[in-house]
Amino acid sequence: MFSPSSKDRLTEYDLGRFPDDTLFHRIARAVCRAGCLPRKELYEAWEVARRVRRVARGGRVIDMAAGHGLLAQVMLLLDDSSPAAIAVDTTLPPSAAGLHAVLVEAWPRLEGRVAFVEGDLEDVALQPTDIVVSSHACGALTDRILAHAAAARARVAVLPCCHDVDTCDAGALTGWVDAPLAIDVMRAVRLEQRGYRVRTQQIPAAITPKNRLLIGVSGS
């Protein structure tokens, strides 16, 4: 059984599983040739990016807690009107460069448009026209990303994980709902309070049980 939630790396042995000419299958074949990315991360990046692009197009893409930076690059492939992307993480995996090279080989228009930055996410200066994305930034790191984006009035989309009741705000909701859901509800409420139009969605639970996608588009 080929589970999309598997943490096994995709390799050239998996190329035959993606035979179609769809954009997703073409991206998947590139990932297989790179041979460095867990299967789960491919499906997460695709499902997050395509939902975000339905409501937020254009603008520079800032992928925070980016890991290999696949989400940033899929965002560019789905909407070529975005001029560039920055993938930022405190430590970038050495194989991120290899994955990027394979994607550039398949889509030469990506060359020179993706920057990889090691450092604190707050060191990246944001603009109101940016779109900030993050897939599974652990615990309170999601809250830092939301706060950084909101301070710049940038559009933002996060797929939270590792909800920590000691460092994340669950409000007064844990008497009704479990703590992780309470934390995400409070995140949505805070975005609304800052003037954002909020959308709450889910990616398929077969990929990850931490599948709540929070999208905020500034109302100003």
Secondary structure, 3 states (H helix, E strand, C coil): CCCCCCCCECCHHHHHHCCCCCHHHHHHHHHHHHCCCEHHHHHHHHHHHHHHHHHCCCCCEEEECCCCCHHHHHHHHHCCCCCCEEEEECCCCCCHHHHHHHHHHHCHHHCCCEEEEECCHHHCCCCCCCEEEEEEEECHHHHHHHHHHHHCCCEEEEEEECCCCCCCCCCCCCCCCCHHHHHHHHHHHHHHHCCEEEEEEECCCCCCCCCEEEEEEECC
